[in-house]
C-alpha cells in the first residue's frame, strides 16, 4: 500500500472511530497556558461536525484581549481573517464556517496557531482531513503550533508522513497539553 492509500485508509478509520465515540469537550483551558497567555495574535479555526470544539476557546481568547485570526479557504490555500466574536461575520460554505472580511496579509506576528487533526503521534506529526491546507499553511508561520484532538487520539505508533509534513510543537486534549521536542 502506498503512502497516499495508507493515509486515506487511516483517515477513514479515524473518522469512523471519532464519530462512534464523539463527546463534546471544551478546550477553553488552553487560554491559560503559557504559550496562549503570552501571545497577542493567535490563529485558530472554526471546528465542525465531531472535530474538537473550538467555539469556547475562540471566544475565551477574544475575551482575554487576543487578536484572533480564522482561516478561509481560497482555492487550495488558507487566508486568515481577524474575527471579533461577532457571529454575523461568519458565513457557511458547505459544511465549513468561515470568517467574512479582509484577509490579513502578514502572518509574521502570529505567535500561536491552533491546528485541526484526526490523530497526532508522539513525535508531533499529525494526520489531518486530507485537503493539505495546513500542510501548505504551516511552513509560512513560525508560530507555536498546537493540534486539538480528543482524549484517545494520540497515536502510540508513528503516523505515515510525507516530505512536506511538519511536526507540531504540541497536542492538546480537553485535559492536558503534550509538548513535543523540536
C-alpha positions as CSV (number, residue, x, y, z in Angstrom):
1,X,0.0,0.0,0.0
2,X,1.4,3.4,-1.0
3,X,1.7,6.4,1.4
4,X,-1.5,8.0,-0.1
5,X,-3.6,4.9,0.2
6,X,-2.3,4.3,3.8
7,X,-3.3,7.9,4.8
8,X,-6.7,7.5,3.1
9,X,-7.3,4.2,4.9
10,X,-6.2,5.7,8.3
11,X,-8.4,8.8,7.8
12,X,-11.4,6.7,7.1
13,X,-10.8,4.5,10.1
14,X,-10.1,7.5,12.4
15,X,-13.2,9.4,11.2
16,X,-15.3,6.3,11.9
17,X,-13.8,5.9,15.4
18,X,-14.3,9.5,16.2
19,X,-17.9,9.6,15.1
20,X,-18.7,6.4,17.1
21,X,-17.4,7.9,20.4
22,X,-17.6,11.7,20.0
23,X,-18.1,13.6,23.2
24,X,-18.2,17.3,23.3
25,X,-15.3,18.8,25.3
26,X,-14.1,22.3,25.9
27,X,-10.6,23.5,25.1
28,X,-11.0,26.8,26.9
29,X,-8.3,25.8,29.4
30,X,-5.7,26.5,26.7
31,X,-6.2,30.2,27.1
32,X,-4.4,29.8,30.5
33,X,-1.3,28.0,29.1
34,X,2.0,29.9,28.9
35,X,2.0,30.0,25.1
36,X,-1.5,31.3,24.8
37,X,-1.4,33.8,27.7
38,X,1.8,35.4,26.4
39,X,0.6,35.6,22.8
40,X,-1.1,38.7,21.3
41,X,-2.1,37.2,18.0
42,X,-3.4,33.7,17.7
43,X,-4.6,31.8,14.6
44,X,-7.3,29.2,15.3
45,X,-10.1,27.7,13.3
46,X,-13.9,27.0,13.5
47,X,-14.5,23.4,14.2
48,X,-17.3,21.4,12.5
49,X,-19.0,18.0,12.9
50,X,-17.2,15.9,15.5
51,X,-13.9,17.8,15.5
52,X,-12.8,19.0,18.9
53,X,-14.9,22.1,19.6
54,X,-13.1,25.4,19.2
55,X,-16.0,27.7,19.9
56,X,-15.4,28.3,23.7
57,X,-11.6,28.6,23.2
58,X,-12.0,31.2,20.4
59,X,-14.4,33.3,22.4
60,X,-12.2,33.0,25.6
61,X,-9.2,34.2,23.6
62,X,-11.1,37.2,22.3
63,X,-12.3,37.9,25.9
64,X,-8.7,37.9,27.0
65,X,-7.9,40.6,24.5
66,X,-6.1,38.4,21.9
67,X,-6.3,39.2,18.2
68,X,-7.9,36.1,16.8
69,X,-7.4,35.1,13.1
70,X,-9.6,32.4,11.5
71,X,-9.0,30.7,8.2
72,X,-10.9,30.9,5.0
73,X,-10.4,28.6,2.0
74,X,-9.3,30.3,-1.2
75,X,-8.6,27.7,-3.9
76,X,-6.0,25.3,-2.4
77,X,-4.8,27.7,0.3
78,X,-6.0,29.3,3.5
79,X,-6.2,33.0,4.1
80,X,-6.6,34.5,7.5
81,X,-9.2,37.0,8.7
82,X,-9.4,38.8,12.0
83,X,-12.6,37.8,13.9
84,X,-14.0,39.7,16.9
85,X,-16.5,37.1,18.0
86,X,-19.5,38.5,16.1
87,X,-21.5,35.6,14.6
88,X,-22.8,37.8,11.8
89,X,-19.2,37.9,10.5
90,X,-19.2,34.1,9.9
91,X,-20.6,32.5,6.7
92,X,-21.3,28.9,5.9
93,X,-19.6,27.4,2.9
94,X,-20.9,23.8,2.6
95,X,-20.1,22.2,6.0
96,X,-17.3,24.7,6.9
97,X,-17.9,28.0,8.6
98,X,-15.6,30.8,7.5
99,X,-15.0,34.4,8.6
100,X,-16.0,37.4,6.4
101,X,-13.8,40.4,5.9
102,X,-10.5,41.4,4.5
103,X,-7.6,38.9,4.7
104,X,-4.6,39.6,6.9
105,X,-1.6,39.7,4.5
106,X,1.3,39.2,7.0
107,X,1.3,36.2,9.3
108,X,4.7,37.1,10.8
109,X,3.2,38.3,14.1
110,X,1.1,35.2,14.7
111,X,2.5,33.6,17.9
112,X,0.3,30.6,18.2
113,X,-1.6,28.6,15.6
114,X,-4.3,26.1,16.5
115,X,-4.5,23.2,14.0
116,X,-7.1,20.5,13.4
117,X,-6.1,16.9,13.4
118,X,-7.6,13.4,13.3
119,X,-4.5,11.9,15.1
120,X,-1.2,13.1,16.3
121,X,1.8,10.8,17.0
122,X,4.3,11.1,19.8
123,X,6.7,13.0,17.6
124,X,4.1,15.7,16.8
125,X,3.2,14.6,13.3
126,X,-0.5,14.9,12.5
127,X,-2.9,13.3,10.2
128,X,-5.4,15.9,9.0
129,X,-8.6,15.7,7.0
130,X,-6.7,15.3,3.7
131,X,-7.1,18.6,2.0
132,X,-3.5,19.7,2.6
133,X,-4.5,23.2,3.7
134,X,-2.5,23.2,6.9
135,X,0.4,21.4,5.2
136,X,0.7,24.4,2.9
137,X,0.0,27.0,5.6
138,X,2.3,25.8,8.4
139,X,5.6,26.5,6.5
140,X,4.5,30.1,6.3
141,X,4.1,30.6,10.0
142,X,6.8,30.4,12.6
143,X,4.3,30.3,15.5
144,X,3.9,27.7,18.3
145,X,1.7,25.1,16.6
146,X,-0.8,23.0,18.6
147,X,-3.2,20.4,17.4
148,X,-6.5,19.7,19.0
149,X,-7.6,16.1,19.5
150,X,-10.0,14.1,21.6
151,X,-8.5,12.2,24.6
152,X,-7.7,8.9,22.8
153,X,-6.3,10.3,19.6
154,X,-2.6,10.4,20.4
155,X,-1.1,7.6,18.3
156,X,1.4,5.3,20.0
157,X,2.6,4.4,16.5
158,X,4.3,6.7,14.1
159,X,1.8,8.1,11.6
160,X,2.7,7.9,7.9
161,X,4.5,11.1,6.8
162,X,5.4,12.8,3.5
163,X,8.3,15.1,2.9
164,X,6.1,18.1,3.4
165,X,4.7,17.1,6.8
166,X,5.8,19.3,9.6
167,X,5.6,18.2,13.3
168,X,3.6,20.3,15.6
169,X,5.0,21.8,18.8
170,X,2.2,20.4,20.9
171,X,-1.1,18.4,21.1
172,X,-4.0,19.3,23.3
173,X,-6.8,17.1,24.7
174,X,-9.5,18.5,26.9
175,X,-7.4,17.5,29.9
176,X,-3.8,18.1,29.0
177,X,-1.2,19.6,26.7
178,X,1.6,17.4,25.4
179,X,4.6,19.4,24.2
180,X,7.0,17.7,21.7
181,X,10.7,18.2,21.4
182,X,11.6,20.1,18.3
